[in-house]
Amino acid sequence: MSSKKALENENKIVQAINTINIVVDNTNIPRNIRKVAKEVVDGLKDKKLSPGVRAANALSVLEEVSQDPNVPSFARVTLWNAVSILEGVRE
């Protein structure tokens, strides 16, 4: 993979982390949702895995948690934004 592509992928992951942190830091969102979002952020920061694997893992969790009826609509939209960013990460 070219270093330019690797840099683009890392930038997208950082952007997604910043987006997900909006949910993590919002105390109006149920604790269990924030906990899952924090675990996703931790997974995205795990440099032992390739950017594509980190993004794929995060996508599966985010898509599942965004279906939770306890997620406020504004948080769901924020999580969907992170999903769309992560879908752009390719190896």
N, CA, C and O atoms as a GROMACS GRO file, in nm:
protein
  364
    1MET      N    1   0.086  -0.118   0.000
    1MET     CA    2   0.000   0.000   0.000
    1MET      C    3   0.090   0.123   0.000
    1MET      O    4   0.189   0.129   0.072
    2SER      N    5   0.053   0.219  -0.080
    2SER     CA    6   0.133   0.341  -0.086
    2SER      C    7   0.123   0.418   0.045
    2SER      O    8   0.024   0.410   0.117
    3SER      N    9   0.229   0.493   0.072
    3SER     CA   10   0.228   0.570   0.198
    3SER      C   11   0.121   0.678   0.193
    3SER      O   12   0.067   0.716   0.297
    4LYS      N   13   0.089   0.728   0.073
    4LYS     CA   14  -0.017   0.828   0.060
    4LYS      C   15  -0.151   0.768   0.101
    4LYS      O   16  -0.228   0.830   0.174
    5LYS      N   17  -0.178   0.645   0.054
    5LYS     CA   18  -0.304   0.578   0.088
    5LYS      C   19  -0.309   0.546   0.238
    5LYS      O   20  -0.413   0.561   0.302
    6ALA      N   21  -0.195   0.501   0.292
    6ALA     CA   22  -0.190   0.471   0.436
    6ALA      C   23  -0.218   0.596   0.517
    6ALA      O   24  -0.290   0.591   0.617
    7LEU      N   25  -0.162   0.708   0.475
    7LEU     CA   26  -0.184   0.835   0.545
    7LEU      C   27  -0.330   0.876   0.535
    7LEU      O   28  -0.388   0.923   0.633
    8GLU      N   29  -0.391   0.860   0.417
    8GLU     CA   30  -0.533   0.892   0.401
    8GLU      C   31  -0.619   0.807   0.495
    8GLU      O   32  -0.711   0.857   0.559
    9ASN      N   33  -0.587   0.676   0.503
    9ASN     CA   34  -0.662   0.586   0.590
    9ASN      C   35  -0.649   0.628   0.736
    9ASN      O   36  -0.749   0.632   0.809
   10GLU      N   37  -0.528   0.660   0.780
   10GLU     CA   38  -0.508   0.703   0.919
   10GLU      C   39  -0.584   0.832   0.946
   10GLU      O   40  -0.642   0.849   1.054
   11ASN      N   41  -0.584   0.924   0.850
   11ASN     CA   42  -0.657   1.050   0.867
   11ASN      C   43  -0.807   1.026   0.881
   11ASN      O   44  -0.874   1.091   0.961
   12LYS      N   45  -0.859   0.932   0.802
   12LYS     CA   46  -1.002   0.899   0.812
   12LYS      C   47  -1.033   0.837   0.948
   12LYS      O   48  -1.138   0.864   1.007
   13ILE      N   49  -0.943   0.753   0.996
   13ILE     CA   50  -0.964   0.690   1.127
   13ILE      C   51  -0.964   0.796   1.237
   13ILE      O   52  -1.047   0.791   1.328
   14VAL      N   53  -0.871   0.891   1.229
   14VAL     CA   54  -0.867   1.001   1.329
   14VAL      C   55  -0.996   1.082   1.322
   14VAL      O   56  -1.052   1.120   1.425
   15GLN      N   57  -1.042   1.109   1.201
   15GLN     CA   58  -1.168   1.184   1.182
   15GLN      C   59  -1.285   1.107   1.244
   15GLN      O   60  -1.370   1.166   1.310
   16ALA      N   61  -1.289   0.976   1.222
   16ALA     CA   62  -1.396   0.894   1.278
   16ALA      C   63  -1.389   0.892   1.431
   16ALA      O   64  -1.492   0.899   1.498
   17ILE      N   65  -1.266   0.882   1.485
   17ILE     CA   66  -1.249   0.883   1.631
   17ILE      C   67  -1.304   1.013   1.688
   17ILE      O   68  -1.375   1.012   1.789
   18ASN      N   69  -1.270   1.125   1.625
   18ASN     CA   70  -1.319   1.255   1.673
   18ASN      C   71  -1.471   1.262   1.668
   18ASN      O   72  -1.534   1.319   1.757
   19THR      N   73  -1.530   1.204   1.565
   19THR     CA   74  -1.676   1.203   1.552
   19THR      C   75  -1.739   1.116   1.661
   19THR      O   76  -1.836   1.156   1.725
   20ILE      N   77  -1.684   0.997   1.681
   20ILE     CA   78  -1.739   0.905   1.783
   20ILE      C   79  -1.723   0.964   1.923
   20ILE      O   80  -1.808   0.942   2.009
   21ASN      N   81  -1.615   1.037   1.945
   21ASN     CA   82  -1.593   1.097   2.077
   21ASN      C   83  -1.701   1.197   2.115
   21ASN      O   84  -1.720   1.224   2.233
   22ILE      N   85  -1.773   1.252   2.018
   22ILE     CA   86  -1.886   1.340   2.047
   22ILE      C   87  -1.990   1.261   2.127
   22ILE      O   88  -2.050   1.312   2.221
   23VAL      N   89  -2.011   1.136   2.088
   23VAL     CA   90  -2.106   1.048   2.158
   23VAL      C   91  -2.049   1.008   2.294
   23VAL      O   92  -2.119   1.010   2.396
   24VAL      N   93  -1.920   0.970   2.296
   24VAL     CA   94  -1.855   0.925   2.420
   24VAL      C   95  -1.863   1.034   2.528
   24VAL      O   96  -1.887   1.004   2.645
   25ASP      N   97  -1.844   1.158   2.488
   25ASP     CA   98  -1.836   1.269   2.585
   25ASP      C   99  -1.972   1.329   2.623
   25ASP      O  100  -1.977   1.417   2.708
   26ASN      N  101  -2.080   1.282   2.562
   26ASN     CA  102  -2.212   1.340   2.588
   26ASN      C  103  -2.284   1.261   2.697
   26ASN      O  104  -2.323   1.146   2.676
   27THR      N  105  -2.301   1.323   2.813
   27THR     CA  106  -2.363   1.254   2.927
   27THR      C  107  -2.514   1.237   2.911
   27THR      O  108  -2.577   1.170   2.994
   28ASN      N  109  -2.574   1.295   2.808
   28ASN     CA  110  -2.718   1.276   2.784
   28ASN      C  111  -2.747   1.145   2.712
   28ASN      O  112  -2.862   1.104   2.700
   29ILE      N  113  -2.642   1.079   2.666
   29ILE     CA  114  -2.656   0.951   2.597
   29ILE      C  115  -2.641   0.840   2.701
   29ILE      O  116  -2.556   0.849   2.789
   30PRO      N  117  -2.724   0.735   2.692
   30PRO     CA  118  -2.716   0.627   2.792
   30PRO      C  119  -2.574   0.570   2.805
   30PRO      O  120  -2.499   0.560   2.708
   31ARG      N  121  -2.539   0.534   2.928
   31ARG     CA  122  -2.403   0.490   2.960
   31ARG      C  123  -2.358   0.370   2.876
   31ARG      O  124  -2.244   0.365   2.830
   32ASN      N  125  -2.450   0.274   2.855
   32ASN     CA  126  -2.410   0.155   2.778
   32ASN      C  127  -2.372   0.191   2.634
   32ASN      O  128  -2.282   0.129   2.577
   33ILE      N  129  -2.439   0.289   2.576
   33ILE     CA  130  -2.408   0.333   2.439
   33ILE      C  131  -2.272   0.401   2.438
   33ILE      O  132  -2.190   0.378   2.349
   34ARG      N  133  -2.248   0.487   2.538
   34ARG     CA  134  -2.118   0.556   2.547
   34ARG      C  135  -2.005   0.457   2.567
   34ARG      O  136  -1.896   0.474   2.513
   35LYS      N  137  -2.032   0.352   2.646
   35LYS     CA  138  -1.930   0.250   2.672
   35LYS      C  139  -1.892   0.178   2.542
   35LYS      O  140  -1.774   0.158   2.515
   36VAL      N  141  -1.990   0.141   2.464
   36VAL     CA  142  -1.964   0.074   2.336
   36VAL      C  143  -1.887   0.169   2.243
   36VAL      O  144  -1.793   0.127   2.176
   37ALA      N  145  -1.928   0.295   2.240
   37ALA     CA  146  -1.859   0.393   2.155
   37ALA      C  147  -1.713   0.408   2.198
   37ALA      O  148  -1.625   0.421   2.114
   38LYS      N  149  -1.688   0.407   2.330
   38LYS     CA  150  -1.550   0.418   2.381
   38LYS      C  151  -1.469   0.295   2.339
   38LYS      O  152  -1.352   0.307   2.303
   39GLU      N  153  -1.531   0.177   2.344
   39GLU     CA  154  -1.461   0.055   2.301
   39GLU      C  155  -1.427   0.061   2.152
   39GLU      O  156  -1.322   0.012   2.111
   40VAL      N  157  -1.515   0.120   2.072
   40VAL     CA  158  -1.488   0.135   1.929
   40VAL      C  159  -1.369   0.228   1.909
   40VAL      O  160  -1.280   0.199   1.828
   41VAL      N  161  -1.366   0.339   1.983
   41VAL     CA  162  -1.253   0.432   1.974
   41VAL      C  163  -1.122   0.362   2.011
   41VAL      O  164  -1.022   0.376   1.943
   42ASP      N  165  -1.125   0.286   2.120
   42ASP     CA  166  -1.005   0.212   2.162
   42ASP      C  167  -0.959   0.116   2.054
   42ASP      O  168  -0.840   0.102   2.027
   43GLY      N  169  -1.055   0.048   1.990
   43GLY     CA  170  -1.022  -0.045   1.882
   43GLY      C  171  -0.962   0.026   1.762
   43GLY      O  172  -0.871  -0.026   1.698
   44LEU      N  173  -1.014   0.145   1.732
   44LEU     CA  174  -0.961   0.221   1.619
   44LEU      C  175  -0.819   0.271   1.646
   44LEU      O  176  -0.742   0.294   1.552
   45LYS      N  177  -0.785   0.288   1.772
   45LYS     CA  178  -0.650   0.335   1.808
   45LYS      C  179  -0.547   0.222   1.815
   45LYS      O  180  -0.428   0.248   1.831
   46ASP      N  181  -0.592   0.098   1.803
   46ASP     CA  182  -0.505  -0.019   1.816
   46ASP      C  183  -0.418  -0.034   1.691
   46ASP      O  184  -0.464  -0.084   1.588
   47LYS      N  185  -0.292   0.009   1.701
   47LYS     CA  186  -0.201   0.010   1.586
   47LYS      C  187  -0.151  -0.130   1.549
   47LYS      O  188  -0.084  -0.146   1.447
   48LYS      N  189  -0.183  -0.232   1.631
   48LYS     CA  190  -0.139  -0.368   1.598
   48LYS      C  191  -0.216  -0.423   1.478
   48LYS      O  192  -0.168  -0.513   1.409
   49LEU      N  193  -0.334  -0.367   1.454
   49LEU     CA  194  -0.417  -0.411   1.342
   49LEU      C  195  -0.404  -0.311   1.227
   49LEU      O  196  -0.374  -0.194   1.248
   50SER      N  197  -0.425  -0.360   1.105
   50SER     CA  198  -0.419  -0.271   0.989
   50SER      C  199  -0.539  -0.175   0.992
   50SER      O  200  -0.640  -0.205   1.055
   51PRO      N  201  -0.527  -0.060   0.924
   51PRO     CA  202  -0.639   0.035   0.921
   51PRO      C  203  -0.768  -0.028   0.869
   51PRO      O  204  -0.876   0.003   0.920
   52GLY      N  205  -0.758  -0.114   0.769
   52GLY     CA  206  -0.878  -0.177   0.714
   52GLY      C  207  -0.948  -0.267   0.814
   52GLY      O  208  -1.071  -0.268   0.822
   53VAL      N  209  -0.870  -0.343   0.891
   53VAL     CA  210  -0.927  -0.432   0.992
   53VAL      C  211  -0.990  -0.351   1.104
   53VAL      O  212  -1.100  -0.382   1.151
   54ARG      N  213  -0.920  -0.246   1.149
   54ARG     CA  214  -0.976  -0.160   1.255
   54ARG      C  215  -1.107  -0.098   1.210
   54ARG      O  216  -1.204  -0.094   1.286
   55ALA      N  217  -1.111  -0.049   1.085
   55ALA     CA  218  -1.233   0.013   1.033
   55ALA      C  219  -1.346  -0.089   1.023
   55ALA      O  220  -1.460  -0.060   1.060
   56ALA      N  221  -1.315  -0.209   0.973
   56ALA     CA  222  -1.418  -0.313   0.958
   56ALA      C  223  -1.476  -0.353   1.094
   56ALA      O  224  -1.597  -0.370   1.108
   57ASN      N  225  -1.388  -0.370   1.194
   57ASN     CA  226  -1.435  -0.404   1.328
   57ASN      C  227  -1.526  -0.295   1.382
   57ASN      O  228  -1.632  -0.323   1.438
   58ALA      N  229  -1.484  -0.170   1.366
   58ALA     CA  230  -1.563  -0.057   1.415
   58ALA      C  231  -1.697  -0.049   1.343
   58ALA      O  232  -1.800  -0.023   1.405
   59LEU      N  233  -1.696  -0.072   1.213
   59LEU     CA  234  -1.820  -0.064   1.135
   59LEU      C  235  -1.924  -0.164   1.185
   59LEU      O  236  -2.041  -0.130   1.199
   60SER      N  237  -1.881  -0.287   1.211
   60SER     CA  238  -1.978  -0.388   1.254
   60SER      C  239  -2.040  -0.350   1.388
   60SER      O  240  -2.160  -0.368   1.408
   61VAL      N  241  -1.959  -0.298   1.480
   61VAL     CA  242  -2.012  -0.259   1.611
   61VAL      C  243  -2.101  -0.136   1.599
   61VAL      O  244  -2.209  -0.130   1.659
   62LEU      N  245  -2.057  -0.037   1.522
   62LEU     CA  246  -2.135   0.087   1.508
   62LEU      C  247  -2.270   0.062   1.441
   62LEU      O  248  -2.371   0.120   1.480
   63GLU      N  249  -2.271  -0.024   1.340
   63GLU     CA  250  -2.398  -0.053   1.273
   63GLU      C  251  -2.495  -0.124   1.368
   63GLU      O  252  -2.616  -0.101   1.364
   64GLU      N  253  -2.440  -0.209   1.454
   64GLU     CA  254  -2.524  -0.279   1.551
   64GLU      C  255  -2.578  -0.182   1.657
   64GLU      O  256  -2.698  -0.183   1.686
   65VAL      N  257  -2.491  -0.100   1.713
   65VAL     CA  258  -2.534  -0.010   1.821
   65VAL      C  259  -2.627   0.099   1.768
   65VAL      O  260  -2.713   0.147   1.843
   66SER      N  261  -2.613   0.138   1.643
   66SER     CA  262  -2.702   0.243   1.591
   66SER      C  263  -2.845   0.193   1.575
   66SER      O  264  -2.937   0.273   1.559
   67GLN      N  265  -2.865   0.060   1.581
   67GLN     CA  266  -3.000   0.003   1.575
   67GLN      C  267  -3.068   0.002   1.712
   67GLN      O  268  -3.189  -0.022   1.723
   68ASP      N  269  -2.990   0.028   1.817
   68ASP     CA  270  -3.044   0.025   1.953
   68ASP      C  271  -3.149   0.135   1.970
   68ASP      O  272  -3.121   0.252   1.942
   69PRO      N  273  -3.270   0.099   2.015
   69PRO     CA  274  -3.375   0.201   2.030
   69PRO      C  275  -3.345   0.304   2.138
   69PRO      O  276  -3.410   0.409   2.142
   70ASN      N  277  -3.248   0.277   2.226
   70ASN     CA  278  -3.214   0.372   2.331
   70ASN      C  279  -3.120   0.483   2.284
   70ASN      O  280  -3.093   0.578   2.359
   71VAL      N  281  -3.070   0.472   2.161
   71VAL     CA  282  -2.979   0.574   2.110
   71VAL      C  283  -3.062   0.695   2.067
   71VAL      O  284  -3.150   0.683   1.982
   72PRO      N  285  -3.034   0.812   2.125
   72PRO     CA  286  -3.105   0.934   2.080
   72PRO      C  287  -3.077   0.960   1.932
   72PRO      O  288  -2.970   0.924   1.881
   73SER      N  289  -3.171   1.020   1.863
   73SER     CA  290  -3.157   1.037   1.718
   73SER      C  291  -3.032   1.117   1.680
   73SER      O  292  -2.966   1.084   1.582
   74PHE      N  293  -2.999   1.223   1.756
   74PHE     CA  294  -2.880   1.301   1.721
   74PHE      C  295  -2.752   1.217   1.736
   74PHE      O  296  -2.657   1.236   1.660
   75ALA      N  297  -2.751   1.125   1.833
   75ALA     CA  298  -2.635   1.038   1.851
   75ALA      C  299  -2.628   0.936   1.738
   75ALA      O  300  -2.520   0.902   1.689
   76ARG      N  301  -2.744   0.888   1.696
   76ARG     CA  302  -2.748   0.792   1.585
   76ARG      C  303  -2.691   0.855   1.458
   76ARG      O  304  -2.615   0.791   1.386
   77VAL      N  305  -2.728   0.980   1.432
   77VAL     CA  306  -2.676   1.050   1.314
   77VAL      C  307  -2.524   1.068   1.325
   77VAL      O  308  -2.452   1.053   1.226
   78THR      N  309  -2.477   1.099   1.445
   78THR     CA  310  -2.332   1.113   1.466
   78THR      C  311  -2.261   0.981   1.439
   78THR      O  312  -2.156   0.979   1.375
   79LEU      N  313  -2.318   0.871   1.487
   79LEU     CA  314  -2.258   0.740   1.462
   79LEU      C  315  -2.262   0.705   1.314
   79LEU      O  316  -2.167   0.645   1.262
   80TRP      N  317  -2.370   0.741   1.245
   80TRP     CA  318  -2.378   0.716   1.101
   80TRP      C  319  -2.271   0.796   1.026
   80TRP      O  320  -2.215   0.748   0.928
   81ASN      N  321  -2.244   0.917   1.074
   81ASN     CA  322  -2.137   0.998   1.012
   81ASN      C  323  -2.004   0.925   1.025
   81ASN      O  324  -1.926   0.920   0.930
   82ALA      N  325  -1.978   0.868   1.143
   82ALA     CA  326  -1.854   0.793   1.164
   82ALA      C  327  -1.849   0.671   1.072
   82ALA      O  328  -1.744   0.638   1.017
   83VAL      N  329  -1.964   0.604   1.056
   83VAL     CA  330  -1.972   0.488   0.967
   83VAL      C  331  -1.935   0.529   0.824
   83VAL      O  332  -1.858   0.460   0.758
   84SER      N  333  -1.991   0.640   0.778
   84SER     CA  334  -1.962   0.681   0.640
   84SER      C  335  -1.815   0.718   0.622
   84SER      O  336  -1.758   0.694   0.515
   85ILE      N  337  -1.753   0.774   0.724
   85ILE     CA  338  -1.609   0.805   0.716
   85ILE      C  339  -1.529   0.674   0.709
   85ILE      O  340  -1.439   0.660   0.626
   86LEU      N  341  -1.564   0.579   0.796
   86LEU     CA  342  -1.489   0.453   0.802
   86LEU      C  343  -1.509   0.367   0.677
   86LEU      O  344  -1.421   0.287   0.642
   87GLU      N  345  -1.622   0.382   0.611
   87GLU     CA  346  -1.644   0.306   0.489
   87GLU      C  347  -1.546   0.346   0.379
   87GLU      O  348  -1.525   0.271   0.284
   88GLY      N  349  -1.486   0.463   0.393
   88GLY     CA  350  -1.386   0.509   0.296
   88GLY      C  351  -1.246   0.454   0.319
   88GLY      O  352  -1.157   0.477   0.239
   89VAL      N  353  -1.227   0.381   0.429
   89VAL     CA  354  -1.094   0.325   0.459
   89VAL      C  355  -1.079   0.196   0.379
   89VAL      O  356  -1.154   0.101   0.398
   90ARG      N  357  -0.982   0.195   0.291
   90ARG     CA  358  -0.956   0.076   0.206
   90ARG      C  359  -0.809   0.042   0.212
   90ARG      O  360  -0.723   0.130   0.220
   91GLU      N  361  -0.781  -0.088   0.207
   91GLU     CA  362  -0.641  -0.134   0.208
   91GLU      C  363  -0.585  -0.128   0.068
   91GLU      O  364  -0.469  -0.162   0.046
   0.00000   0.00000   0.00000
